[in-house]
Amino acid sequence: MTSAGEVKACCAAAYSSDVVALLLGDSYHPGGQALTRRLAAVMGLRTGQSVLDVASGRGTSALTLAGDYGATVVGVDLSAPNVAMADGSAKAAGLGDRVHFRTGDAEQLPVPDGSVDAVVCECALCTFPDKPAAAGEFARVLRPGGRVGITDVTVDPDRLPAELTTLSAWVACVADSRPAAEYADILAGAGLRVTSIERHDEAIARMIDQIEARLQLLQMTARATIESYGVDLGRAAPVLAAARAAVADGVLGYALLVAEKPA
């Protein structure tokens, strides 16, 4: 069995690695900034609102929410290198007065009770070992009437191929993903009222294509570099093929959910 601590450590290490940026680009989640903007629209995000971005990575979504929607954003990420890079990006974008980042665990957020108008969490709840605890933290930090918005990988766990159940698959947001209805139940269990669920399965299909194309390019131009990051190129192709087949069969997908904390 993989411990919760091992999963968290592996996720923090993986998502602060440059290889993730090489394979995924600026946004570390399916749908990229376009889906981040869709999430903000469904949440009804307004100028001047305060937002907590949980598992904020290198800050792309936080900067989008501040720059496009006039929000004040605090990003929390388990990786100290990601926090440092995100802070640098905020300053470089001229948003250092409205966007800040800090190191922290989603299951114990370093944020006061009832202090934010909105919480966003993109492609990360699926990697948290204690999802109900994280949802409880979302509810705790929200003001009454505030909203939480998540986008995340969804699976039919009974049909998930063996290639997608390893620790690497967990870090890749697949192995412990849940059906959209189960995410909704987790949010509801934290006292949040789910107001919207949307399917965006095409976003994960596009990301698989993107990773495959970039891997092929890197094999031709920087094979030694990509292997130095621990990427097993021999295993990558069958895993990507299994993921693509799972999307086509409806086993693997992507969903957007918004929930509200009762006033």
C-alpha positions as semicolon CSV with decimal commas, in nm:
position;residue;x (nm);y (nm);z (nm)
1;M;0,000;0,000;0,000
2;T;0,116;0,354;-0,076
3;S;0,100;0,583;0,227
4;A;-0,061;0,925;0,219
5;G;0,276;1,080;0,292
6;E;0,436;0,903;-0,006
7;V;0,161;1,019;-0,238
8;K;0,193;1,380;-0,123
9;A;0,573;1,373;-0,151
10;C;0,560;1,221;-0,499
11;C;0,302;1,473;-0,618
12;A;0,500;1,768;-0,478
13;A;0,821;1,642;-0,640
14;A;0,660;1,562;-0,974
15;Y;0,473;1,889;-1,013
16;S;0,777;2,100;-0,925
17;S;0,988;1,918;-1,184
18;D;1,075;2,089;-1,511
19;V;0,970;1,776;-1,698
20;V;0,606;1,854;-1,615
21;A;0,643;2,197;-1,776
22;L;0,804;2,033;-2,080
23;L;0,513;1,792;-2,120
24;L;0,217;2,007;-2,012
25;G;0,313;2,366;-2,086
26;D;0,197;2,655;-1,867
27;S;-0,124;2,499;-1,732
28;Y;-0,087;2,173;-1,544
29;H;-0,444;2,061;-1,607
30;P;-0,667;1,960;-1,899
31;G;-0,840;2,250;-2,073
32;G;-0,570;2,500;-1,979
33;Q;-0,657;2,863;-1,919
34;A;-0,972;2,837;-2,133
35;L;-1,124;2,594;-1,882
36;T;-1,001;2,809;-1,593
37;R;-1,197;3,098;-1,745
38;R;-1,501;2,874;-1,788
39;L;-1,476;2,776;-1,422
40;A;-1,457;3,143;-1,317
41;A;-1,761;3,223;-1,531
42;V;-1,971;2,940;-1,382
43;M;-1,867;3,051;-1,034
44;G;-1,970;3,410;-1,114
45;L;-1,632;3,546;-1,009
46;R;-1,637;3,926;-0,980
47;T;-1,384;4,207;-0,954
48;G;-1,256;4,257;-0,602
49;Q;-1,339;3,911;-0,475
50;S;-1,079;3,712;-0,282
51;V;-0,985;3,370;-0,421
52;L;-0,789;3,080;-0,275
53;D;-0,622;2,865;-0,542
54;V;-0,553;2,524;-0,386
55;A;-0,261;2,328;-0,538
56;S;-0,171;2,640;-0,735
57;G;0,140;2,495;-0,903
58;R;0,350;2,760;-1,074
59;G;0,069;3,013;-1,059
60;T;-0,080;3,019;-1,409
61;S;-0,444;2,998;-1,296
62;A;-0,395;3,245;-1,010
63;L;-0,248;3,501;-1,250
64;T;-0,535;3,444;-1,494
65;L;-0,797;3,501;-1,223
66;A;-0,624;3,817;-1,102
67;G;-0,547;3,957;-1,445
68;D;-0,873;3,874;-1,623
69;Y;-1,122;3,902;-1,336
70;G;-0,967;4,157;-1,100
71;A;-0,957;3,907;-0,812
72;T;-0,716;3,908;-0,521
73;V;-0,564;3,560;-0,513
74;V;-0,371;3,353;-0,263
75;G;-0,223;3,032;-0,401
76;V;-0,135;2,739;-0,175
77;D;0,091;2,459;-0,295
78;L;0,276;2,177;-0,122
79;S;0,591;2,241;-0,327
80;A;0,816;2,522;-0,202
81;P;0,992;2,552;-0,542
82;N;0,655;2,600;-0,712
83;V;0,564;2,871;-0,461
84;A;0,891;3,054;-0,526
85;M;0,846;3,035;-0,904
86;A;0,483;3,147;-0,882
87;D;0,575;3,446;-0,668
88;G;0,837;3,545;-0,925
89;S;0,583;3,515;-1,205
90;A;0,335;3,735;-1,016
91;K;0,593;4,007;-0,969
92;A;0,705;3,982;-1,334
93;A;0,342;4,020;-1,447
94;G;0,296;4,330;-1,231
95;L;0,047;4,148;-1,009
96;G;0,260;4,115;-0,696
97;D;0,021;4,339;-0,502
98;R;-0,281;4,115;-0,571
99;V;-0,140;3,763;-0,602
100;H;0,056;3,586;-0,331
101;F;0,161;3,226;-0,278
102;R;0,244;3,018;0,026
103;T;0,346;2,662;0,101
104;G;0,074;2,448;0,254
105;D;-0,122;2,123;0,257
106;A;-0,472;2,117;0,105
107;E;-0,591;1,903;0,395
108;Q;-0,472;2,167;0,647
109;L;-0,492;2,498;0,464
110;P;-0,290;2,785;0,617
111;V;-0,587;3,021;0,579
112;P;-0,827;3,161;0,843
113;D;-1,190;3,052;0,874
114;G;-1,440;3,235;0,651
115;S;-1,174;3,451;0,487
116;V;-1,226;3,406;0,110
117;D;-1,508;3,452;-0,140
118;A;-1,407;3,164;-0,364
119;V;-1,192;2,851;-0,370
120;V;-1,063;2,694;-0,691
121;C;-0,890;2,358;-0,718
122;E;-0,796;2,233;-1,063
123;C;-0,697;1,872;-1,133
124;A;-0,576;1,820;-0,777
125;L;-0,855;1,692;-0,552
126;C;-0,806;1,355;-0,722
127;T;-0,451;1,338;-0,585
128;F;-0,537;1,428;-0,223
129;P;-0,530;1,113;-0,005
130;D;-0,804;1,247;0,227
131;K;-1,053;1,410;-0,008
132;P;-1,326;1,469;0,255
133;A;-1,071;1,652;0,473
134;A;-0,974;1,875;0,180
135;A;-1,340;1,947;0,101
136;G;-1,394;2,032;0,468
137;E;-1,108;2,279;0,443
138;F;-1,264;2,437;0,134
139;A;-1,585;2,489;0,329
140;R;-1,404;2,616;0,639
141;V;-1,217;2,897;0,462
142;L;-1,517;3,013;0,254
143;R;-1,738;3,299;0,366
144;P;-2,111;3,220;0,380
145;G;-2,244;3,241;0,026
146;G;-1,895;3,176;-0,116
147;R;-1,832;2,922;-0,390
148;V;-1,586;2,645;-0,457
149;G;-1,505;2,541;-0,813
150;I;-1,312;2,231;-0,909
151;T;-1,214;2,071;-1,236
152;D;-1,090;1,716;-1,211
153;V;-1,026;1,381;-1,371
154;T;-1,316;1,139;-1,341
155;V;-1,305;0,759;-1,364
156;D;-1,520;0,452;-1,353
157;P;-1,298;0,274;-1,096
158;D;-1,435;-0,072;-1,167
159;R;-1,320;-0,049;-1,531
160;L;-0,986;0,130;-1,488
161;P;-0,702;-0,056;-1,670
162;A;-0,417;-0,191;-1,455
163;E;-0,171;0,045;-1,628
164;L;-0,359;0,336;-1,473
165;T;-0,361;0,218;-1,110
166;T;0,007;0,261;-1,015
167;L;0,168;0,528;-0,795
168;S;0,276;0,707;-1,113
169;A;-0,084;0,701;-1,229
170;W;-0,191;0,846;-0,892
171;V;0,056;1,133;-0,936
172;A;-0,079;1,173;-1,290
173;C;-0,429;1,234;-1,148
174;V;-0,581;0,902;-1,253
175;A;-0,541;0,622;-0,998
176;D;-0,752;0,775;-0,718
177;S;-0,989;0,981;-0,931
178;R;-1,361;0,938;-0,869
179;P;-1,685;0,963;-1,070
180;A;-1,822;1,318;-1,093
181;A;-2,116;1,218;-0,873
182;E;-1,876;1,104;-0,600
183;Y;-1,692;1,437;-0,608
184;A;-2,031;1,602;-0,567
185;D;-2,104;1,378;-0,268
186;I;-1,769;1,469;-0,111
187;L;-1,846;1,840;-0,146
188;A;-2,198;1,788;-0,012
189;G;-2,054;1,596;0,284
190;A;-1,858;1,910;0,372
191;G;-2,180;2,111;0,384
192;L;-2,150;2,260;0,035
193;R;-2,446;2,273;-0,205
194;V;-2,349;2,160;-0,556
195;T;-2,499;2,396;-0,813
196;S;-2,336;2,290;-1,139
197;I;-2,170;1,986;-1,297
198;E;-2,031;1,996;-1,652
199;R;-1,851;1,730;-1,855
200;H;-1,533;1,830;-2,037
201;D;-1,400;1,490;-2,145
202;E;-1,258;1,639;-2,465
203;A;-1,011;1,837;-2,254
204;I;-0,838;1,527;-2,119
205;A;-0,832;1,369;-2,465
206;R;-0,654;1,679;-2,599
207;M;-0,404;1,668;-2,312
208;I;-0,317;1,304;-2,388
209;D;-0,255;1,401;-2,751
210;Q;-0,040;1,694;-2,637
211;I;0,173;1,481;-2,405
212;E;0,224;1,219;-2,676
213;A;0,327;1,480;-2,933
214;R;0,572;1,646;-2,695
215;L;0,721;1,312;-2,592
216;Q;0,779;1,224;-2,957
217;L;0,950;1,557;-3,015
218;L;1,163;1,523;-2,703
219;Q;1,268;1,171;-2,802
220;M;1,411;1,317;-3,122
221;T;1,566;1,632;-2,976
222;A;1,635;1,575;-2,607
223;R;1,609;1,204;-2,526
224;A;1,889;1,212;-2,270
225;T;1,734;1,513;-2,098
226;I;1,389;1,361;-2,069
227;E;1,531;1,030;-1,940
228;S;1,741;1,217;-1,683
229;Y;1,413;1,326;-1,522
230;G;1,320;0,961;-1,470
231;V;1,070;0,936;-1,756
232;D;1,058;0,575;-1,880
233;L;1,000;0,630;-2,250
234;G;0,939;0,260;-2,299
235;R;0,645;0,271;-2,058
236;A;0,504;0,603;-2,175
237;A;0,349;0,478;-2,500
238;P;0,140;0,192;-2,351
239;V;0,025;0,410;-2,061
240;L;-0,086;0,688;-2,298
241;A;-0,256;0,429;-2,519
242;A;-0,441;0,289;-2,217
243;A;-0,550;0,638;-2,116
244;R;-0,672;0,721;-2,467
245;A;-0,870;0,397;-2,483
246;A;-1,019;0,468;-2,138
247;V;-1,141;0,809;-2,258
248;A;-1,293;0,656;-2,571
249;D;-1,470;0,391;-2,361
250;G;-1,608;0,645;-2,114
251;V;-1,393;0,510;-1,831
252;L;-1,179;0,825;-1,803
253;G;-1,307;1,181;-1,832
254;Y;-1,295;1,533;-1,695
255;A;-1,555;1,734;-1,507
256;L;-1,621;2,083;-1,374
257;L;-1,816;2,122;-1,049
258;V;-1,926;2,433;-0,859
259;A;-2,070;2,430;-0,508
260;E;-2,187;2,702;-0,270
261;K;-2,152;2,744;0,103
262;P;-2,497;2,820;0,246
263;A;-2,542;3,181;0,358
